[in-house]
Amino acid sequence: MAPSDPPASRPDGTLEPRERRKVLAGTMVGTTIEWYDFFIYAQAAGLVLSPLFLSPLADANPVVAQVLAFATIGISFLFRPLGAIVAGHLGDRFGRKRILVLTLVMMGVATFLIGLLPTYAQIGVAAPVLLIFLRVVQGFSAGGEWGGAALMSVEHAPVHKRGLFGAYPQIGVPCGMILATFVVWAITAAIGTDAFMEWGWRIPFLLSFVLIVVGHLIRRTVEESPVFELMQRRRAKSSAPLGRLFRKNTKEVVLAALIFVANNAAGYLVIAFLATYASRPAEEFGLGMDRETVLLATTLASFGWLISTMYGGWVSDKLGRVRTFQVGYVILAVWAVPMWFMIDTADVLWYFVGVFVFCLTLGLSYGPQSALYAEMFPAEIRYSGVSIGYALGAILGGAFAATIAELLLTSFGASWTIGVYIVVLCLISGTAVSLVKNPQGVDLHVEDDTAAR
């Protein structure tokens, strides 16, 4: 099949199995690559950035320094909507495949350069300034990717399997989380905590050089794939200026953002906060557990997120998107407080059980997200609506979740207050999803590309 030929598709617009597998594999691998980079930073923010890049403050007040280190995670989220807007515009003008590779390379280069940054002890205040700049680049590059991956997987799925197919780009997040945490654990176990703090923390960032190579390989493969030709045309037809989007679909954008808040906040506690809290000294409001053991337990517990995400997508095709979300948020709210009492035992087995079940609760409100969002928006503004709703939800949810958790912990001296915070967010997100008229099975108006030609 020549690159200019349309993908092999059926009369209903869905792809043939071989092309469909390309889409699913591409969306999963792409999101895994993106989120490995993003999560490596989140891991570092909890473990090493405070003493290395905020050292004067860390010496004077380590708690405040840690709060600011977690805040740098959220800064990048503020630039995700801008990344989504710019990527959409450039994708329409120059082609989606070029922008896909550009964002992957931008993410990889920014992460790689963080691994080369001098610390505060070496260049002073320029160190945190450069760190924040590279973090902004990470957020910008992440902003334009999720929407395209989500829509490609859902729009070419059989109607009765949209939830399952839409779970594939979603599992890139727990896969990236597992990979990032595993790399940090493996390096710490190999060289020891002291060496990791001194120089080993740079290795996970420098490994992102591999992603630059992978980005070029993806570009070459995608240029040869007719699937991407359809992706590029689909992307152009479903973008909309922000004015048009909010003029006609403000309600859907707001609901999409609020639906995501609780899940994203809970997810970022796993990604950025829990291992830090468990492994730091008691005098810094921690549990003093062995860091290597905690990282390994967190890595293994994250498989619960992967498993439940696929299950959440699958069961939403049977139970319904809205109902699956509702059940997921009820279960998440029920577990959000008891988990902390298990973690506070400072026993690694109870830590694992608490975090594993917490990860299991995430999948029912994450696996069906791609399908729900795709079905909420009309075709002509779907990409913009999905991307902006997702980005805004991430700002309201995960951007400063670790920072808020740290403030609650230091203010009240009780970890369970963080669970109450998640319960409140579950009420908000659960209410928002309940306001969505169940769109399952709606015609997504995926145009037959052959007919269009």
C-alpha positions as a Python dict, from the first residue, in 0.01 Angstrom:
ca = {
    (1, 'M'): (0, 0, 0),
    (2, 'A'): (149, 334, -104),
    (3, 'P'): (183, 606, 156),
    (4, 'S'): (-74, 819, -21),
    (5, 'D'): (-335, 547, -28),
    (6, 'P'): (-618, 565, 224),
    (7, 'P'): (-608, 316, 508),
    (8, 'A'): (-796, -6, 466),
    (9, 'S'): (-1133, 73, 620),
    (10, 'R'): (-1481, -70, 643),
    (11, 'P'): (-1805, 95, 535),
    (12, 'D'): (-1870, 220, 890),
    (13, 'G'): (-1539, 408, 893),
    (14, 'T'): (-1359, 171, 1128),
    (15, 'L'): (-1021, 38, 1023),
    (16, 'E'): (-934, -312, 924),
    (17, 'P'): (-776, -514, 1210),
    (18, 'R'): (-417, -470, 1086),
    (19, 'E'): (-444, -92, 1059),
    (20, 'R'): (-636, -80, 1386),
    (21, 'R'): (-349, -253, 1564),
    (22, 'K'): (-112, 12, 1429),
    (23, 'V'): (-329, 283, 1578),
    (24, 'L'): (-357, 115, 1918),
    (25, 'A'): (13, 38, 1939),
    (26, 'G'): (109, 387, 1824),
    (27, 'T'): (-114, 564, 2075),
    (28, 'M'): (3, 349, 2365),
    (29, 'V'): (374, 376, 2285),
    (30, 'G'): (350, 750, 2219),
    (31, 'T'): (182, 830, 2549),
    (32, 'T'): (420, 601, 2738),
    (33, 'I'): (720, 787, 2596),
    (34, 'E'): (571, 1127, 2676),
    (35, 'W'): (476, 1039, 3031),
    (36, 'Y'): (801, 869, 3122),
    (37, 'D'): (969, 1206, 3077),
    (38, 'F'): (696, 1387, 3265),
    (39, 'F'): (699, 1143, 3557),
    (40, 'I'): (1077, 1130, 3590),
    (41, 'Y'): (1057, 1495, 3683),
    (42, 'A'): (775, 1431, 3928),
    (43, 'Q'): (983, 1160, 4097),
    (44, 'A'): (1284, 1390, 4116),
    (45, 'A'): (1076, 1676, 4258),
    (46, 'G'): (993, 1461, 4557),
    (47, 'L'): (1338, 1311, 4609),
    (48, 'V'): (1623, 1540, 4503),
    (49, 'L'): (1528, 1878, 4356),
    (50, 'S'): (1476, 2057, 4687),
    (51, 'P'): (1829, 2006, 4829),
    (52, 'L'): (2000, 2043, 4491),
    (53, 'F'): (1822, 2339, 4332),
    (54, 'L'): (1678, 2518, 4635),
    (55, 'S'): (1963, 2447, 4873),
    (56, 'P'): (1967, 2774, 5076),
    (57, 'L'): (1595, 2742, 5147),
    (58, 'A'): (1626, 2366, 5202),
    (59, 'D'): (1890, 2429, 5468),
    (60, 'A'): (1681, 2696, 5641),
    (61, 'N'): (1337, 2539, 5605),
    (62, 'P'): (1325, 2198, 5434),
    (63, 'V'): (945, 2177, 5452),
    (64, 'V'): (892, 2503, 5262),
    (65, 'A'): (1160, 2402, 5012),
    (66, 'Q'): (979, 2074, 4949),
    (67, 'V'): (650, 2256, 4897),
    (68, 'L'): (817, 2476, 4632),
    (69, 'A'): (979, 2173, 4469),
    (70, 'F'): (637, 2011, 4433),
    (71, 'A'): (501, 2343, 4300),
    (72, 'T'): (742, 2322, 4005),
    (73, 'I'): (547, 2017, 3892),
    (74, 'G'): (236, 2232, 3858),
    (75, 'I'): (402, 2514, 3668),
    (76, 'S'): (428, 2305, 3353),
    (77, 'F'): (57, 2223, 3364),
    (78, 'L'): (-22, 2589, 3312),
    (79, 'F'): (138, 2567, 2968),
    (80, 'R'): (-47, 2256, 2854),
    (81, 'P'): (-344, 2446, 2709),
    (82, 'L'): (-104, 2667, 2514),
    (83, 'G'): (71, 2357, 2384),
    (84, 'A'): (-263, 2211, 2279),
    (85, 'I'): (-358, 2529, 2092),
    (86, 'V'): (-22, 2572, 1916),
    (87, 'A'): (8, 2203, 1828),
    (88, 'G'): (-339, 2213, 1677),
    (89, 'H'): (-263, 2517, 1467),
    (90, 'L'): (74, 2389, 1345),
    (91, 'G'): (-68, 2043, 1287),
    (92, 'D'): (-332, 2189, 1058),
    (93, 'R'): (-75, 2390, 868),
    (94, 'F'): (229, 2166, 844),
    (95, 'G'): (92, 1818, 907),
    (96, 'R'): (19, 1620, 1218),
    (97, 'K'): (311, 1381, 1174),
    (98, 'R'): (568, 1661, 1199),
    (99, 'I'): (410, 1799, 1512),
    (100, 'L'): (393, 1455, 1670),
    (101, 'V'): (767, 1412, 1629),
    (102, 'L'): (838, 1772, 1730),
    (103, 'T'): (656, 1734, 2061),
    (104, 'L'): (825, 1402, 2135),
    (105, 'V'): (1168, 1549, 2059),
    (106, 'M'): (1094, 1865, 2258),
    (107, 'M'): (998, 1656, 2557),
    (108, 'G'): (1305, 1435, 2521),
    (109, 'V'): (1548, 1725, 2477),
    (110, 'A'): (1405, 1919, 2773),
    (111, 'T'): (1428, 1613, 2996),
    (112, 'F'): (1780, 1534, 2877),
    (113, 'L'): (1895, 1890, 2948),
    (114, 'I'): (1755, 1876, 3302),
    (115, 'G'): (1996, 1587, 3355),
    (116, 'L'): (2285, 1819, 3257),
    (117, 'L'): (2182, 2121, 3465),
    (118, 'P'): (2431, 2257, 3717),
    (119, 'T'): (2294, 2275, 4070),
    (120, 'Y'): (2244, 2579, 4293),
    (121, 'A'): (2583, 2518, 4453),
    (122, 'Q'): (2744, 2554, 4108),
    (123, 'I'): (2563, 2846, 3941),
    (124, 'G'): (2337, 2993, 4207),
    (125, 'V'): (1988, 3119, 4132),
    (126, 'A'): (2030, 3048, 3760),
    (127, 'A'): (1989, 2677, 3841),
    (128, 'P'): (1621, 2690, 3951),
    (129, 'V'): (1545, 2944, 3676),
    (130, 'L'): (1676, 2711, 3406),
    (131, 'L'): (1501, 2419, 3569),
    (132, 'I'): (1165, 2596, 3556),
    (133, 'F'): (1222, 2698, 3194),
    (134, 'L'): (1284, 2338, 3089),
    (135, 'R'): (983, 2231, 3291),
    (136, 'V'): (771, 2478, 3094),
    (137, 'V'): (900, 2322, 2771),
    (138, 'Q'): (794, 1982, 2902),
    (139, 'G'): (443, 2106, 2977),
    (140, 'F'): (411, 2277, 2640),
    (141, 'S'): (513, 1964, 2450),
    (142, 'A'): (278, 1743, 2654),
    (143, 'G'): (-20, 1966, 2584),
    (144, 'G'): (-76, 1870, 2224),
    (145, 'E'): (-49, 1493, 2235),
    (146, 'W'): (-322, 1330, 2441),
    (147, 'G'): (-621, 1448, 2239),
    (148, 'G'): (-493, 1308, 1911),
    (149, 'A'): (-403, 973, 2062),
    (150, 'A'): (-738, 942, 2238),
    (151, 'L'): (-946, 1028, 1932),
    (152, 'M'): (-754, 804, 1697),
    (153, 'S'): (-814, 504, 1920),
    (154, 'V'): (-1183, 575, 1980),
    (155, 'E'): (-1300, 695, 1641),
    (156, 'H'): (-1177, 386, 1460),
    (157, 'A'): (-1309, 139, 1713),
    (158, 'P'): (-1627, -64, 1670),
    (159, 'V'): (-1909, 116, 1850),
    (160, 'H'): (-1938, -157, 2112),
    (161, 'K'): (-1563, -147, 2187),
    (162, 'R'): (-1492, 226, 2207),
    (163, 'G'): (-1423, 212, 2579),
    (164, 'L'): (-1179, -76, 2544),
    (165, 'F'): (-996, 77, 2248),
    (166, 'G'): (-987, 417, 2416),
    (167, 'A'): (-812, 260, 2716),
    (168, 'Y'): (-497, 199, 2508),
    (169, 'P'): (-367, 558, 2508),
    (170, 'Q'): (-475, 576, 2874),
    (171, 'I'): (-250, 289, 2981),
    (172, 'G'): (45, 486, 2850),
    (173, 'V'): (18, 688, 3171),
    (174, 'P'): (57, 398, 3418),
    (175, 'C'): (314, 244, 3184),
    (176, 'G'): (514, 568, 3193),
    (177, 'M'): (470, 577, 3570),
    (178, 'I'): (590, 218, 3609),
    (179, 'L'): (888, 278, 3383),
    (180, 'A'): (990, 602, 3555),
    (181, 'T'): (959, 460, 3907),
    (182, 'F'): (1137, 139, 3810),
    (183, 'V'): (1430, 331, 3659),
    (184, 'V'): (1468, 544, 3972),
    (185, 'W'): (1449, 233, 4191),
    (186, 'A'): (1698, 36, 3981),
    (187, 'I'): (1954, 316, 3982),
    (188, 'T'): (1914, 376, 4355),
    (189, 'A'): (1950, 5, 4426),
    (190, 'A'): (2258, -19, 4205),
    (191, 'I'): (2457, 279, 4334),
    (192, 'G'): (2305, 358, 4674),
    (193, 'T'): (2107, 654, 4804),
    (194, 'D'): (2407, 881, 4864),
    (195, 'A'): (2543, 836, 4512),
    (196, 'F'): (2194, 881, 4368),
    (197, 'M'): (2160, 1214, 4550),
    (198, 'E'): (2505, 1325, 4435),
    (199, 'W'): (2499, 1231, 4068),
    (200, 'G'): (2282, 926, 3999),
    (201, 'W'): (1961, 1131, 3980),
    (202, 'R'): (2082, 1261, 3645),
    (203, 'I'): (2078, 917, 3478),
    (204, 'P'): (1698, 885, 3436),
    (205, 'F'): (1691, 1226, 3270),
    (206, 'L'): (1986, 1150, 3043),
    (207, 'L'): (1818, 828, 2931),
    (208, 'S'): (1565, 1049, 2756),
    (209, 'F'): (1820, 1085, 2479),
    (210, 'V'): (1684, 751, 2369),
    (211, 'L'): (1346, 918, 2318),
    (212, 'I'): (1496, 1158, 2066),
    (213, 'V'): (1606, 858, 1860),
    (214, 'V'): (1267, 693, 1909),
    (215, 'G'): (1099, 1014, 1792),
    (216, 'H'): (1282, 1000, 1460),
    (217, 'L'): (1199, 632, 1421),
    (218, 'I'): (833, 707, 1483),
    (219, 'R'): (846, 984, 1223),
    (220, 'R'): (989, 753, 959),
    (221, 'T'): (734, 482, 1037),
    (222, 'V'): (445, 724, 1045),
    (223, 'E'): (539, 879, 711),
    (224, 'E'): (514, 535, 556),
    (225, 'S'): (182, 458, 721),
    (226, 'P'): (-145, 552, 549),
    (227, 'V'): (-307, 554, 892),
    (228, 'F'): (-131, 880, 964),
    (229, 'E'): (-261, 1036, 644),
    (230, 'L'): (-610, 985, 785),
    (231, 'M'): (-499, 1112, 1125),
    (232, 'Q'): (-370, 1433, 970),
    (233, 'R'): (-692, 1499, 777),
    (234, 'R'): (-905, 1401, 1078),
    (235, 'R'): (-706, 1638, 1296),
    (236, 'A'): (-757, 1928, 1054),
    (237, 'K'): (-1134, 1874, 1039),
    (238, 'S'): (-1185, 1853, 1413),
    (239, 'S'): (-990, 2153, 1538),
    (240, 'A'): (-1164, 2477, 1618),
    (241, 'P'): (-1055, 2824, 1731),
    (242, 'L'): (-1106, 2876, 2103),
    (243, 'G'): (-1370, 3142, 2042),
    (244, 'R'): (-1583, 2903, 1842),
    (245, 'L'): (-1529, 2620, 2088),
    (246, 'F'): (-1637, 2819, 2393),
    (247, 'R'): (-1917, 2994, 2209),
    (248, 'K'): (-2094, 2668, 2133),
    (249, 'N'): (-1959, 2410, 2376),
    (250, 'T'): (-1856, 2586, 2697),
    (251, 'K'): (-2063, 2348, 2907),
    (252, 'E'): (-1896, 2040, 2761),
    (253, 'V'): (-1545, 2185, 2809),
    (254, 'V'): (-1616, 2276, 3172),
    (255, 'L'): (-1767, 1936, 3245),
    (256, 'A'): (-1477, 1758, 3077),
    (257, 'A'): (-1234, 1952, 3297),
    (258, 'L'): (-1423, 1888, 3621),
    (259, 'I'): (-1474, 1518, 3543),
    (260, 'F'): (-1096, 1474, 3529),
    (261, 'V'): (-1003, 1668, 3844),
    (262, 'A'): (-1030, 1395, 4109),
    (263, 'N'): (-866, 1121, 3904),
    (264, 'N'): (-575, 1342, 3801),
    (265, 'A'): (-515, 1465, 4156),
    (266, 'A'): (-522, 1112, 4297),
    (267, 'G'): (-291, 991, 4020),
    (268, 'Y'): (-34, 1258, 4094),
    (269, 'L'): (-28, 1161, 4460),
    (270, 'V'): (92, 819, 4344),
    (271, 'I'): (332, 969, 4094),
    (272, 'A'): (491, 1245, 4299),
    (273, 'F'): (397, 1234, 4667),
    (274, 'L'): (355, 890, 4823),
    (275, 'A'): (712, 760, 4782),
    (276, 'T'): (852, 1091, 4906),
    (277, 'Y'): (628, 1094, 5212),
    (278, 'A'): (709, 735, 5302),
    (279, 'S'): (1088, 762, 5263),
    (280, 'R'): (1183, 1100, 5409),
    (281, 'P'): (1276, 1145, 5779),
    (282, 'A'): (1012, 1184, 6049),
    (283, 'E'): (1136, 1533, 6134),
    (284, 'E'): (1038, 1634, 5778),
    (285, 'F'): (686, 1492, 5820),
    (286, 'G'): (780, 1158, 5671),
    (287, 'L'): (781, 792, 5776),
    (288, 'G'): (1153, 719, 5747),
    (289, 'M'): (1108, 403, 5539),
    (290, 'D'): (1387, 268, 5320),
    (291, 'R'): (1376, 454, 4990),
    (292, 'E'): (1472, 162, 4766),
    (293, 'T'): (1204, -57, 4921),
    (294, 'V'): (941, 215, 4889),
    (295, 'L'): (1024, 278, 4523),
    (296, 'L'): (999, -92, 4442),
    (297, 'A'): (668, -121, 4627),
    (298, 'T'): (534, 185, 4441),
    (299, 'T'): (645, 39, 4107),
    (300, 'L'): (469, -290, 4174),
    (301, 'A'): (158, -119, 4309),
    (302, 'S'): (134, 89, 3990),
    (303, 'F'): (47, -225, 3797),
    (304, 'G'): (-291, -198, 3965),
    (305, 'W'): (-344, 127, 3774),
    (306, 'L'): (-251, -42, 3446),
    (307, 'I'): (-482, -339, 3504),
    (308, 'S'): (-779, -137, 3624),
    (309, 'T'): (-748, 113, 3337),
    (310, 'M'): (-793, -159, 3079),
    (311, 'Y'): (-1077, -306, 3284),
    (312, 'G'): (-1240, 36, 3319),
    (313, 'G'): (-1241, 87, 2944),
    (314, 'W'): (-1378, -261, 2883),
    (315, 'V'): (-1653, -248, 3145),
    (316, 'S'): (-1769, 96, 3027),
    (317, 'D'): (-1876, -65, 2700),
    (318, 'K'): (-2114, -280, 2902),
    (319, 'L'): (-2207, -68, 3203),
    (320, 'G'): (-2201, 271, 3031),
    (321, 'R'): (-1942, 552, 3050),
    (322, 'V'): (-2123, 769, 3303),
    (323, 'R'): (-2212, 482, 3534),
    (324, 'T'): (-1857, 346, 3523),
    (325, 'F'): (-1720, 687, 3621),
    (326, 'Q'): (-1973, 717, 3902),
    (327, 'V'): (-1884, 376, 4045),
    (328, 'G'): (-1515, 457, 4012),
    (329, 'Y'): (-1540, 782, 4202),
    (330, 'V'): (-1748, 627, 4478),
    (331, 'I'): (-1486, 355, 4529),
    (332, 'L'): (-1201, 607, 4513),
    (333, 'A'): (-1371, 828, 4774),
    (334, 'V'): (-1432, 530, 5004),
    (335, 'W'): (-1065, 425, 4993),
    (336, 'A'): (-904, 772, 4995),
    (337, 'V'): (-896, 808, 5376),
    (338, 'P'): (-838, 449, 5503),
    (339, 'M'): (-535, 414, 5275),
    (340, 'W'): (-337, 663, 5483),
    (341, 'F'): (-375, 462, 5803),
    (342, 'M'): (-222, 163, 5624),
    (343, 'I'): (64, 371, 5486),
    (344, 'D'): (129, 529, 5826),
    (345, 'T'): (214, 190, 5974),
    (346, 'A'): (550, 238, 5796),
    (347, 'D'): (535, -131, 5708),
    (348, 'V'): (623, -191, 5344),
    (349, 'L'): (361, -465, 5301),
    (350, 'W'): (80, -243, 5425),
    (351, 'Y'): (221, 43, 5217),
    (352, 'F'): (204, -176, 4908),
    (353, 'V'): (-150, -295, 4981),
    (354, 'G'): (-274, 59, 5045),
    (355, 'V'): (-120, 203, 4728),
    (356, 'F'): (-211, -98, 4512),
    (357, 'V'): (-580, -74, 4603),
    (358, 'F'): (-563, 303, 4554),
    (359, 'C'): (-426, 243, 4203),
    (360, 'L'): (-699, -12, 4137),
    (361, 'T'): (-963, 253, 4215),
    (362, 'L'): (-821, 488, 3951),
    (363, 'G'): (-897, 274, 3646),
    (364, 'L'): (-1277, 302, 3649),
    (365, 'S'): (-1251, 680, 3620),
    (366, 'Y'): (-960, 674, 3376),
    (367, 'G'): (-1002, 385, 3134),
    (368, 'P'): (-1331, 518, 2986),
    (369, 'Q'): (-1210, 878, 2960),
    (370, 'S'): (-1109, 874, 2593),
    (371, 'A'): (-1443, 728, 2483),
    (372, 'L'): (-1650, 955, 2707),
    (373, 'Y'): (-1475, 1271, 2589),
    (374, 'A'): (-1494, 1173, 2223),
    (375, 'E'): (-1866, 1109, 2256),
    (376, 'M'): (-1927, 1439, 2437),
    (377, 'F'): (-1814, 1667, 2152),
    (378, 'P'): (-1936, 1706, 1793),
    (379, 'A'): (-1689, 1609, 1523),
    (380, 'E'): (-1605, 1957, 1400),
    (381, 'I'): (-1468, 2073, 1736),
    (382, 'R'): (-1387, 1740, 1894),
    (383, 'Y'): (-1007, 1761, 1896),
    (384, 'S'): (-1001, 2110, 2043),
    (385, 'G'): (-1272, 2033, 2298),
    (386, 'V'): (-1111, 1711, 2416),
    (387, 'S'): (-761, 1862, 2438),
    (388, 'I'): (-861, 2182, 2618),
    (389, 'G'): (-1096, 2001, 2857),
    (390, 'Y'): (-822, 1753, 2944),
    (391, 'A'): (-561, 2026, 2992),
    (392, 'L'): (-784, 2238, 3215),
    (393, 'G'): (-877, 1934, 3423),
    (394, 'A'): (-509, 1857, 3472),
    (395, 'I'): (-444, 2213, 3592),
    (396, 'L'): (-730, 2194, 3843),
    (397, 'G'): (-645, 1839, 3949),
    (398, 'G'): (-289, 1710, 3931),
    (399, 'A'): (-90, 2029, 3877),
    (400, 'F'): (-64, 2120, 4243),
    (401, 'A'): (-197, 1803, 4408),
    (402, 'A'): (140, 1717, 4561),
    (403, 'T'): (183, 2077, 4680),
    (404, 'I'): (-162, 2078, 4841),
    (405, 'A'): (-93, 1740, 5001),
    (406, 'E'): (231, 1872, 5148),
    (407, 'L'): (57, 2181, 5285),
    (408, 'L'): (-221, 1973, 5441),
    (409, 'L'): (30, 1737, 5598),
    (410, 'T'): (244, 2012, 5748),
    (411, 'S'): (-55, 2222, 5857),
    (412, 'F'): (-254, 1950, 6032),
    (413, 'G'): (15, 1690, 6099),
    (414, 'A'): (-222, 1415, 5985),
    (415, 'S'): (-191, 1237, 5651),
    (416, 'W'): (-560, 1138, 5642),
    (417, 'T'): (-649, 1501, 5572),
    (418, 'I'): (-506, 1442, 5224),
    (419, 'G'): (-763, 1167, 5183),
    (420, 'V'): (-1038, 1415, 5274),
    (421, 'Y'): (-906, 1644, 5000),
    (422, 'I'): (-945, 1361, 4748),
    (423, 'V'): (-1296, 1285, 4875),
    (424, 'V'): (-1399, 1647, 4811),
    (425, 'L'): (-1259, 1628, 4458),
    (426, 'C'): (-1446, 1299, 4402),
    (427, 'L'): (-1770, 1475, 4493),
    (428, 'I'): (-1693, 1748, 4239),
    (429, 'S'): (-1594, 1510, 3959),
    (430, 'G'): (-1873, 1264, 4036),
    (431, 'T'): (-2130, 1544, 4021),
    (432, 'A'): (-1985, 1672, 3693),
    (433, 'V'): (-1999, 1332, 3521),
    (434, 'S'): (-2356, 1285, 3647),
    (435, 'L'): (-2454, 1597, 3452),
    (436, 'V'): (-2346, 1435, 3125),
    (437, 'K'): (-2623, 1275, 2928),
    (438, 'N'): (-2487, 928, 2861),
    (439, 'P'): (-2351, 966, 2507),
    (440, 'Q'): (-2254, 603, 2457),
    (441, 'G'): (-2304, 479, 2103),
    (442, 'V'): (-2349, 827, 1952),
    (443, 'D'): (-2248, 858, 1587),
    (444, 'L'): (-1901, 1012, 1587),
    (445, 'H'): (-1936, 1108, 1219),
    (446, 'V'): (-1604, 961, 1120),
    (447, 'E'): (-1600, 1031, 752),
    (448, 'D'): (-1504, 754, 515),
    (449, 'D'): (-1178, 886, 377),
    (450, 'T'): (-1222, 704, 48),
    (451, 'A'): (-1555, 871, -12),
    (452, 'A'): (-1408, 1206, 80),
    (453, 'R'): (-1152, 1170, -188),
}
